[in-house]
Amino acid sequence: MLLISNSSLYEAALAFPYYIFPNFTDTDVFNGIFNATTTTTNDTDLSNFYMEGDDLAYTLRYGILGSALLSVAYGLICIVGVCGNVAVVVVVARSPTMRSPTNLFIANLAVADILVNILCLPFTLIGNLFPAWILGIFFCKTVSYLQGVSVSASVNTLTAISLERMAAINFPFLSGSMTQTKYKFAVIVIWFVALTINLPWLFVFTLEPLGPNTLAKVCIELWPTQQSGDWYFLIANLFICYLGPLIVISVCYVIIWKRVSNRGLPHEIVVNRKNDVYTKSKVKVLKMILVVVITFALSWLPLYALCCFIKFFWTPREDNVHISEKIVIALPICQWLGAANSCVNPILYAFLNRKFRVGFKGIIRKNTRSLSLQDLEIREVNPRRGTKMKSCKNGLNGKAVAVAGTASSDDYSYFIRKQLIIEAL
């Protein structure tokens, strides 16, 4: 009997919690999961089980109906995610006025999410549908690595966006010193980290026979020791790619909300804060905070929780086969929820943004003028002289700002910049 490692295949495959983690090769896993449908209880019977042929390895794991439902669910997320993120990239690329530092991060997020949808979802679906890996050793290694890179880049970009917004709110006048060159450097760092932190996948992922008497193989990760794989999961996957970014994102948005809530406005400009655009902006910021943090956390929580349970709390045995069956059902659902975050990102960071909506309309109408955002105007209310509109270039992302009356130029400049920063959230 081939001994893969002391850990079960689930423990090996799920150490990387982003894509497919096929299949069942370890004797204990077979006994634990398939005992409900076979009387296999020892190595001899298990060998006979393998000798039934390779057909079992290429049989749909969830049947025709279950496989069809999974295919539709994964396909829908893939199509919506690719289309939405491509639209974000096109808007930023076609409109010079959209190439602000924040939008560069959003475009980078869209690129990473496109890779997630292209590299993760199709291969995840294939790996979940069939017990055997059917794509060969090259794709076993490269797909595993590139999936890790794309997901890491996506998560790190979310963190970078949160840090950039926090800096813009706390240091509104200094934030302008962050040039596009510096933001491009940050993007390079994001991808460098993603490319390097996932390098182990190129070496540990390999093909192993499904059993001693079958030609079918599975793509799994084989670490020198179980402890090394566990530590890599805890540090590189769980903390760097989930808990760490979640903590940073949460802290950033809490700081943003506190800063926005505590800042007072010049009395000359606003008398009734309840009716002021600033009050509405605060509500918008709060909603965005809740949506971003909760969506990010909930999308990945089921998969990481399942991975932790399998690696550290679950032991495949004949007396807990019902748990094994539930894991087999829960795994593709949890993977789908995690990948769905890449489909939701364009909605959170782009489709709820007025500038991007104008850009999307321009793409649909094929009207290049619609992509020019320089003529967008913001209506402000002067409590002493009523509403007065005047388009003027203020140097802040090409926006035109309505000039309203009698407030001092310094206070008004501060207020306008603050308004534009908050609106950019």
N, C-alpha and C positions, 0 to 999 in steps of 0.2 A: 504494500500500500504506500503510495506516494505521500510523504509528510510535507505539507506546504509550510506550516509554521505552527506554533503553539496556539495561535489565535485562530478564530473561525474566519471563514471567508468574509462574513459580514464585517467583522472587526477590521480586516485588511482593506476591504473595498470602501467602507464608509469612513475611513480616516480622511478621505478627501470628500467633503460633504456637498459637492456642487452638481454633480452630473450623474451619470449612470454608475451604479455600483452593482454590476451583475453579480453574481450568480452563485450557485451553491456547489462547491467542490469538496469541501472538507467532509470527512466521514461523519463527524458529529453533526454538521449542518444538515446533511442528508437525513440522518436519523431523526434530528429534531424537527425538521420541516415536513418531510414527506412520510413520516411514520403514520400519518392519518390515512394514507392511501396505499401503503405497502406494509408488509410484515417484516421488512428488513430490520434485523437487530444485530447482525455481526458482519465481519468482513467478508465471509464467504457468500452470504446472502446478498450483500451489497455488490459484490463482484458480479453475481448473476443479474442483479438489477441493472448494472452498467451494460452487461452483455446483451440485454434486450435490443440493443442497437443504438445508433446515433440519432434516431428520429426524435427521441425524447428531448435531446438538446436543442432541436430546432422546431419544437412545437410551441405554439403560442402559449405563454405562461398563464394568461388571464382569459383564455378562450376567445372566441370570435367577438362576442358582444363587449367584453371588457377591453379587448385590444382596440376595438373600434372607438369606444368612448375615450380611451387614453389618446388615441391618434387625433381625434377631433380637438380634445382639450389642449394638447401640446401644439397642434397645428395652428389653432386660433391664437394662442399666445405668441407663437413665432411670427405669424403674418402681421398681427397688430404691432408687435414690438419692432419688427424690421421697418415697417412703413412709417410708424411714428418717429422713430429715431433717425431714419433717413431724411424725413421732412425737417427735423431740427437741424441736421448738418447742412442741408441745402439752403435753408433760410439764412444761417450764419455765413455760409460761403458766398451767397449771391448778393447779400446786402452789406456794403462796407460799414454802414452805421450800426450794424449788429455785432461788429467784431470788438466788442468791449471785453475787458478781462473776464468778467463774470460769464459772458456768453461763450467765451473760449472754453471755460470749464464745462459749461453745459454741453457744448459740442463734443468735447472729449468724453463726457459721460455718455453721450449718444453713441459715439463710436464704440466704446467699451460694451454698451448694452447691445449694439448690433452684433458684436462678436459673441456675446452670451447667447443671443437668440440663434445665431447661425451655427456656432460650435457646440453649444451645450444641449439645446433642446432636441435636435434630430438624433444625435447619438445617445442621449438619455432615453429617448423613446425606443430606439432599437435595442439598447441594452436591457430595458425593462420588459420588452415583448418576448425576447428569446433568452433562455437560460445560457446558451453558448454565445461567445463573442465571435462574430462572423466577419470582422473587418480587418483582421491580420495584425501582425506585431507593430508595423509602422504606425497605424492609426491608434493602436493601443497606447503607445508612448506619446505620440504627438498630440492626439486629441486630449489626453489627460492633462498634458502640460499646458496647451493653449487654452483649455477651459479654465484652468486655474489662473492663468494670466489675465484673461478677460474679466473674470469675476473679481479678482483682486483689484484690477484697474478701475472697475466700476465702483466698488466700495470705497476705494481710496479717493476717487474723484468726488463722491458724495461728501466725504470728510473735508476735502479741500474747499468745496463750495461753502460749507458751514463755517469754516475758519475765515474765508474771505468775507463773508457777510458780517461776521462778528467784527472783523477789523474795520469794515466800512461804516458800521454803526457807531463803534466806539471812537474811531478816529476819522471822521468824515472828510476833513480837509487833508489829512495825510494820506488817505487811501488813494488819492489821485497820483501820488508818486509811484505807485505800483504800476509800472509800464507793462505793455503787452509782452515785451521781452522777458520780464521777470515771470509773468504768468506762463509763458511758453516753457521757460525753464522748469517751473513747477510741474507742468504736464510731463516733461521729460523725466523728472524725478519719479512721478507717479508710475510711469510705465517701466522705468528701470527697476523700481522696487517690485513691481508685479512680475517682471521677467526673471529676477534673481531669486525671489523667495520661493518660487515654484519649481526651481531647477531640480530638486530631488525627484520630482515625478518622472523626469526623463530616464532615471536610472532604476527606480524601484518598481515601476509598472512593467509587467511582463505577461506573457501567455503561459498558462499551465494547463495540463490535461484535465478534463472534467473528471476523468477516472482512469484506472489502469487499463481498461479494455475498450476505450473509445477514442476516436480521433478528435472529438469535439474539445475545444479549449475555451478558457475563460480569461479575461483580462483582469488581473488583480495586482495589488502592490505587495511586494515582498521585501520587508525590512530585515536587516541583519539580526535584530532582536525585536521582540514585541514592545519592549520599553522604549526603544528609539522611535518606533512608529507612534506610540501613545504620546510621547513628549512633542513630537512634531505636530500631531493633531491639536494638542492643547495650546501650543505657542503659536504656530503658523496659521492654523485654521480657525480655531475657536476664538482666540484672543485677538490676533492681528486682523482677521477678516470678519469678525462679528462683534465681540464684546468691546474691544478697543474702539472701533469706529462708532459703535452705538453710544458709548460713554462720551466720546468727543462731540458727536453731533448733538446729543442731549444737552451737554454743558454749554455749547455754543449758543443754542437757541434759547436756553434759559437766560444767559447773559444778555442776549439781544432783547428779549422781552423785558427784562428788568431795566435795561438802559432806555428803551423806548417809553416805558411806563413812567419812569422817574424824571425824564427830561421835561422841563417847562417850556412853554412857547412865549415869544415876545408878546406882551399885552397889547402892543399897538396893532398887532396883526390879527389876533384871534380873541374874540370876546366870548363867544359861546362855543366851547370845545365840543359839545354834544353834536353840533351840526357841522363841525369842521371836517375837512377831508382827512386831517391828521387822525381824528378819532376813528374814522372808518379804516384808515390804514393800520391802526393798532389791532383792530379786530381781524383784519386780513392777515396780519403777521401772526397773531395767535393761532388762527386756523391753520396757517401753513406750518407752524411749529408742530401742532398736534398731528397733522396729516403726515408730515415727513417722518417724524420720530416713530409714531405708531405703525405706519406702513412698513418702514424699514425693519422694525423689531418683529412685527408679526409675520412678515413674509418669510424671514429666515428662522424664526424661533422653532417651528415644528421640526424642521430638518436637523438643526443642531441638537435639539432635545432628543430626537430619535438616535442620532449618532452617539451622543454621550451615553444613552441608555444601553445601546448595543455594545459599545466598547468597554464600558466599566461596570455595568450592572447585570448584563444578560449572559447566561451560559446555556448554549443549546443542549437540551436534554430531552429524552423521550417523554418525560412527565410534564413538560411545558410546551408541547407542540402547538397548543392553542395560541400561545404568545408568538411563536414563530410565524404562524399563519397570519396573525394581525400585522406583524412587521412587514411581511411580503406585500400586504395590501396597502399599508400606510406609506411605504417607501416612495413609490412613484407620485403619490399625492403630495407628500412633503417636498419632493424635488420640484414638482410643478409650481408649488406656492413660492419657493425660493426664486425660481427663474422668472415668475410673473412680476417680481419687483422691477425687472428690467423693462417690462412692458408698461408699468405704471409710471416710471420715471419721466417719460416725456409729458405725461399729463400733469404731474406735480410741478415740474420745473419749466415747462414750456407752454402747454396749452392753457394754463391758468394765467399766463403772462400776456398782457395786452399787445406788446410789441411782437411777440411770436404769432399771435393770432392774426395780426395784420400781414405778417410774412406768409403764413399759410394760405390766407385768402389770395395773396399775390401769386402763389404757386398754382393754385387752382384756376385762377382766372388768366394765368400766363401774362400778367400785366406787370412789367418791371417797375412801373411807378408805384404799385402797391407795396413793393418791397422797400421803398424809401421811407424811412421813419422820421425824417428830419422835420416834417411838417406837423407832427403830432403836437397837440396843444394841451395844456393843463389849465383848467379853469379854477382860479382862486377867487375868494370873496373878500372884498374890502369892507369891513363893518362900518366904515364912515362914509365911503363914497359909492357903495354898491359894487356891482360886478363890472370889471373893465378888462377887455381882452386886448393883448398886444403881443404879436409873435416876435420873438427875438432869440437869436442864437446865444445860448449861455455857456457853450463849451462843455456841457455835461451830456455826453452821448448824443449830441445833436438835437436835444429836445428843445421845443419852444415853450417858454414859460409865460403865463399871464402876469403882467405887472399890475400890482394893486397898491397904489397910493402912498399913504403917508408914513409908513413904518420906516425906521432908519435903514440905510442901505446895508449896514453890517448885520443887523438882526434879520432883515429880509433875506439877505444872501445865505445866512446860516439856516434859516427856515426852509428856503427853497432846496438847498442841497440835501438837507435832512429829508424833505419830502421825496426827492428823487431817489435817495438811497432806500427809503422804506418801500417806495413803490416797486423798486427793483427786486424786492424780496419775493 
